[in-house]
């Protein structure tokens, strides 16, 4: 187990994370290299504008984009990406947000089936959503008809691509009207190829989480895409306590800007030097990882958990689910069918109350299932996890006979 001196002093219960990369549990564990990079950044003063410019160059190289920018998580990236498509490089429009007077386009077109709990981050910029299609079907002509002079962007959810107009066709329709496309790709990595899939296909801004599979600081993410839109993000995010006589817009990745805005709508989403440097180190490590070995390791862990539970609990219905990016499952998972939402909820609550606490993915509680993701379980935690599952499942099943 890792050192818990300070956490124990605070009084925090240890947690075995079987959810996967989850914000409520701190996202991911950082590597020693990322921790060292964060410590070095923390001990030094850095020009944030220059740091972001260097980060932009590296992000652009990895993702095949024109430019990139490190943000304080994917949700912040969605707000900033939306703001950039609404204002462009106009400081007057930037100063007005979330108000959208002065001709600011303020509508974001979205497939109805792509509505989700994170689209509040889009509306936070002052945009309103215009839904197209039905949850189970959308025709291209509906998207075409929804775009008008008020349209700031078309939104596409990278991990929810079923029952919608195909992504390449979305790009073609939007660009025919000179409207940019924003992609939420926060949960599309792995696989590695998705770091450049959306930009290669023509997306104007793509938002990624940095603190999940990539292994960066939890409060990190990045946006990549068109250089003018990335410059707009920088202007609306960075500290703009500047003076015209000494302000250098070139450090914000654009020489097209002659006047700065005031503190922009993204100012409350400040990212620290630690997050920028840590994210860059983590991303470099992630690109160089042996991803096939990771997948083999995850499959092996799922098999061990499955076999241990099957041997200990009679007639326990389980499956190991694995698919591809297109089916929204890439990482293998163990699905445990507990028969009813009530029993699944009882087991999950009991697991939370143990020490160490065990957290499984609860997205299938409504159909009576718990899901075990292997990505965030250490080898030395497996035995404790399996023991906890066996005991709590047996207890709940016995009580409900």
C-alpha positions in Angstrom: 0.0 0.0 0.0 1.1 3.6 -0.6 2.0 6.0 2.2 -1.0 7.4 4.0 0.5 9.3 6.8 -1.2 12.7 6.1 -4.5 11.1 4.9 -4.6 9.1 8.2 -4.0 12.2 10.2 -6.9 13.9 8.5 -9.0 10.8 9.3 -9.8 9.6 5.8 -10.9 6.0 5.2 -8.8 4.1 2.7 -10.6 3.4 -0.6 -10.2 0.6 -3.2 -11.4 2.1 -6.4 -13.1 -0.4 -8.7 -15.0 2.3 -10.6 -12.2 3.3 -12.9 -11.0 6.9 -13.5 -13.6 8.7 -11.3 -13.6 12.3 -10.2 -15.4 11.6 -6.9 -12.4 9.4 -5.9 -9.7 11.7 -7.2 -9.6 10.5 -10.8 -6.3 8.5 -11.1 -3.0 7.8 -9.4 -0.1 9.9 -10.7 3.2 8.3 -11.6 6.4 9.2 -9.8 7.5 11.2 -12.9 4.3 13.3 -12.8 4.6 13.8 -9.0 8.2 15.0 -9.5 7.2 17.3 -12.3 4.4 18.9 -10.2 6.8 19.3 -7.3 9.4 21.1 -9.5 6.8 23.4 -11.0 5.5 24.2 -7.5 8.9 25.3 -6.3 9.4 27.8 -9.2 7.8 30.9 -10.6 6.9 30.6 -14.2 5.3 32.9 -16.9 2.0 31.1 -17.3 1.5 32.6 -20.8 4.9 31.3 -21.9 4.2 27.9 -20.3 0.9 27.6 -22.1 2.6 28.6 -25.4 5.1 25.7 -24.9 2.3 23.4 -23.9 0.4 24.4 -27.0 3.2 23.3 -29.2 3.5 19.9 -27.6 -0.3 19.3 -27.5 -0.5 20.3 -31.2 2.2 17.9 -32.1 0.6 14.9 -30.3 -3.0 15.6 -31.4 -2.3 16.8 -35.0 -4.0 20.1 -34.2 -2.9 23.7 -34.9 -2.7 24.6 -31.2 -3.6 23.4 -27.7 -4.3 24.7 -24.2 -4.2 23.2 -20.8 -7.4 23.7 -18.7 -8.6 22.8 -15.2 -10.5 19.7 -16.4 -12.7 18.7 -19.3 -15.8 20.5 -18.0 -13.8 23.8 -17.9 -12.6 23.0 -21.4 -16.2 22.7 -22.6 -17.1 26.1 -21.1 -14.0 27.8 -22.6 -14.5 26.1 -26.0 -18.0 27.3 -26.2 -17.0 30.8 -25.2 -14.4 30.8 -27.9 -16.8 29.9 -30.6 -19.2 32.7 -29.4 -16.7 35.5 -29.2 -13.9 34.7 -31.5 -11.1 37.2 -30.8 -13.5 40.1 -30.1 -12.7 41.5 -26.6 -16.0 43.4 -26.5 -17.9 40.2 -26.8 -15.6 38.5 -24.3 -16.4 41.2 -21.8 -20.1 40.7 -22.2 -20.3 37.0 -21.5 -22.5 35.4 -20.3 -24.6 38.1 -21.8 -24.8 37.8 -25.6 -25.7 41.3 -26.9 -23.7 43.0 -29.6 -24.5 40.3 -32.2 -22.8 37.5 -30.3 -23.9 34.1 -31.7 -25.2 32.1 -28.7 -26.8 28.9 -29.9 -25.1 25.5 -29.8 -26.7 22.8 -31.9 -26.7 19.3 -30.3 -28.1 15.9 -31.1 -30.9 15.2 -28.7 -29.3 11.8 -27.8 -26.1 13.8 -26.9 -27.9 15.7 -24.1 -26.1 14.8 -20.8 -25.3 16.1 -17.4 -22.1 17.9 -18.6 -23.9 20.1 -21.1 -24.4 22.6 -18.2 -20.8 23.5 -18.9 -21.8 24.6 -22.4 -24.7 26.7 -21.1 -22.5 28.3 -18.5 -20.8 30.3 -21.1 -24.1 32.0 -21.9 -25.1 29.7 -24.8 -28.5 28.0 -25.3 -28.9 24.6 -26.7 -30.9 23.7 -29.8 -31.7 20.0 -30.0 -32.0 18.1 -33.2 -33.4 14.7 -33.9 -34.9 12.0 -31.6 -33.0 9.9 -29.0 -33.0 7.0 -31.4 -32.6 8.6 -34.8 -31.4 11.9 -36.3 -31.5 12.8 -40.0 -28.8 15.0 -41.6 -31.4 17.5 -42.9 -32.4 18.2 -39.3 -28.9 19.3 -38.4 -28.7 21.3 -41.6 -32.0 23.1 -40.8 -31.0 23.9 -37.2 -28.0 26.0 -38.2 -28.7 29.7 -38.6 -27.1 33.1 -38.0 -27.4 32.6 -34.2 -25.4 29.4 -34.3 -22.0 29.6 -32.5 -21.1 25.9 -32.8 -22.3 22.4 -33.4 -21.5 20.0 -30.5 -20.6 16.4 -30.8 -20.2 13.9 -27.9 -17.3 11.7 -28.7 -18.2 8.8 -26.5 -21.9 8.7 -27.4 -22.0 8.4 -31.2 -24.9 6.0 -31.7 -28.2 7.1 -33.2 -26.7 10.4 -34.6 -25.6 11.8 -37.8 -22.1 10.3 -38.5 -19.3 12.5 -37.2 -17.7 13.1 -40.6 -21.1 14.2 -42.0 -21.5 16.5 -39.0 -18.2 18.1 -39.8 -19.2 18.6 -43.5 -22.6 20.1 -42.7 -21.3 22.5 -40.1 -18.3 23.6 -42.1 -20.5 24.2 -45.2 -22.1 26.9 -43.0 -18.8 28.1 -41.6 -19.8 26.9 -38.1 -17.2 25.3 -35.9 -17.6 21.8 -34.3 -16.8 21.2 -30.6 -16.1 17.6 -29.5 -16.3 16.4 -26.0 -13.7 13.6 -26.1 -13.1 13.5 -22.3 -13.9 9.8 -22.0 -12.7 8.6 -25.4 -9.1 7.7 -24.3 -8.3 4.8 -24.4 -7.7 4.0 -27.2 -4.7 6.1 -27.9 -5.7 6.9 -31.5 -8.6 9.1 -30.3 -6.1 11.7 -29.3 -5.9 12.7 -33.0 -8.9 11.0 -34.5 -11.3 14.0 -34.1 -8.8 16.6 -35.2 -7.8 14.6 -38.2 -11.5 14.4 -39.1 -11.7 18.2 -39.0 -13.1 19.1 -35.6 -12.4 22.7 -34.7 -12.0 22.2 -30.9 -11.6 18.9 -29.0 -11.8 18.7 -25.2 -9.9 15.9 -23.3 -9.7 15.0 -19.6 -6.1 15.0 -18.4 -6.7 13.4 -15.0 -8.2 10.1 -16.0 -6.6 7.5 -18.2 -3.8 9.9 -19.2 -2.7 10.1 -15.6 -2.2 13.8 -15.2 -3.1 15.9 -12.2 -6.8 15.4 -11.3 -7.8 19.0 -12.0 -6.3 19.0 -15.5 -7.6 18.7 -19.1 -6.8 20.2 -22.5 -8.4 21.6 -25.5 -6.9 21.3 -29.0 -7.9 22.7 -32.4 -7.8 25.8 -34.5 -5.2 28.3 -33.4 -7.6 31.3 -33.4 -10.1 29.6 -31.2 -7.3 28.4 -28.8 -6.1 32.0 -28.6 -9.7 33.0 -27.7 -9.7 30.4 -24.9 -6.4 31.8 -23.6 -7.7 35.4 -23.6 -10.8 34.4 -21.7 -8.9 32.2 -19.2 -5.6 33.7 -18.2 -5.1 36.5 -15.7 -5.6 39.7 -17.7 -4.3 42.2 -15.1 -2.3 43.8 -17.9 -1.3 47.2 -19.2 -1.5 48.1 -22.9 2.0 49.6 -22.9 3.6 46.3 -21.8 1.1 43.6 -22.9 2.4 41.1 -25.4 -0.5 39.3 -27.1 2.0 37.0 -28.8 2.5 35.1 -25.6 -1.2 34.1 -25.9 -0.6 32.3 -29.2 -2.0 35.0 -31.4 -0.7 38.1 -33.1 -4.2 39.0 -34.3 -5.3 40.6 -31.0 -4.6 44.3 -30.4 -6.7 44.8 -27.3 -7.1 42.6 -24.2 -10.4 41.8 -22.6 -10.9 42.1 -18.9 -10.9 39.0 -16.7 -12.8 36.5 -18.9 -15.6 34.1 -18.2 -12.9 31.3 -17.7 -11.0 33.2 -15.0 -12.7 31.2 -12.1 -11.4 28.0 -13.8 -7.7 28.9 -13.2 -5.2 26.2 -13.9 -1.9 26.2 -12.0 1.6 25.7 -13.2 1.6 22.3 -11.5 -1.4 21.1 -13.6 0.2 22.3 -16.9 3.6 20.8 -16.3 2.2 17.6 -14.7 -0.2 17.1 -17.6 2.5 17.5 -20.2 4.7 14.9 -18.5 1.7 12.5 -18.1 0.7 12.9 -21.7 4.2 12.1 -22.9 4.3 9.0 -20.8 0.8 7.9 -22.0 1.7 8.2 -25.6 4.8 6.0 -25.0 3.0 3.3 -23.0 2.6 -0.2 -24.1 -1.2 0.0 -24.5 -1.5 -3.6 -25.6 0.2 -4.8 -22.4 -2.3 -2.6 -20.4 -5.2 -4.3 -22.1 -3.8 -7.8 -21.4 -3.3 -6.9 -17.8 -6.9 -5.6 -17.5 -8.3 -8.7 -19.1 -6.2 -10.9 -16.7 -7.5 -9.0 -13.7 -11.1 -9.3 -14.8 -10.6 -13.1 -15.2 -9.2 -13.5 -11.7 -12.0 -11.5 -10.1 -14.6 -13.4 -12.2 -13.2 -16.8 -11.3 -12.8 -16.1 -7.6 -16.4 -14.9 -7.3 -17.8 -17.8 -9.4 -15.9 -20.3 -7.2 -17.2 -18.7 -3.9 -20.8 -17.8 -4.7 -23.2 -20.3 -6.2 -25.3 -19.3 -9.1 -23.9 -15.7 -9.3 -24.6 -14.3 -12.7 -21.6 -12.5 -14.2 -20.2 -11.5 -17.5 -16.9 -9.9 -18.7 -17.9 -7.2 -21.1 -15.5 -5.8 -23.6 -16.1 -3.9 -26.8 -14.7 -1.0 -28.8 -14.9 2.7 -29.0 -17.9 2.4 -31.2 -19.8 0.5 -28.5 -18.7 2.9 -25.8 -16.8 0.1 -24.0 -13.1 -0.3 -24.5 -11.8 -1.3 -21.1 -12.9 -4.9 -20.1 -15.3 -4.9 -17.1 -16.8 -7.5 -14.8 -20.6 -7.1 -14.7 -22.3 -8.7 -11.6 -26.0 -9.2 -11.9 -27.5 -9.1 -8.4 -31.1 -9.6 -9.5 -32.7 -6.4 -8.5 -31.9 -2.7 -8.1 -32.5 -3.0 -4.4 -30.0 -5.8 -3.8 -27.4 -4.2 -6.0 -27.8 -0.9 -4.0 -27.6 -2.8 -0.7 -24.3 -4.5 -1.8 -22.8 -1.2 -3.0 -23.8 0.6 0.2 -22.3 -2.2 2.3 -19.0 -2.0 0.3 -18.8 1.7 0.9 -19.1 1.1 4.7 -16.1 -1.2 4.9 -12.5 -0.3 5.7 -11.0 0.0 3.3 -14.1 1.2 1.5 -14.8 -0.4 -1.9 -16.4 1.6 -4.6 -17.7 -0.1 -7.8 -19.3 1.6 -10.8 -23.0 2.2 -10.0 -24.2 3.1 -13.5 -26.1 -0.2 -13.7 -27.7 -0.2 -10.3 -31.0 0.6 -12.0 -31.0 -2.8 -13.6 -29.6 -4.7 -10.7 -25.9 -4.7 -11.6 -22.6 -3.7 -10.3 -19.6 -3.1 -12.6 -15.9 -3.7 -11.7 -13.4 -1.8 -13.7 -9.8 -3.1 -13.5 -8.0 0.1 -14.4 -7.5 1.6 -11.0 -7.1 -1.6 -8.9 -3.6 -2.4 -7.7 -2.4 -5.9 -7.5 -2.0 -5.8 -3.7 -5.7 -4.7 -3.5 -7.2 -7.6 -5.5 -7.5 -10.1 -2.6 -9.1 -7.5 -0.3 -11.5 -6.5 -3.1 -12.6 -10.1 -3.8 -13.0 -10.8 -0.1 -15.3 -7.8 0.3 -17.4 -8.6 -2.7 -17.9 -12.2 -1.6 -18.9 -11.3 1.9 -21.3 -8.5 1.1 -22.9 -10.3 -1.8 -23.4 -13.4 0.3 -24.9 -11.3 3.2 -27.4 -9.4 1.0 -28.4 -12.6 -0.9 -29.0 -14.4 2.4 -31.0 -11.6 3.8 -33.3 -11.4 0.7 -34.1 -15.1 0.4 
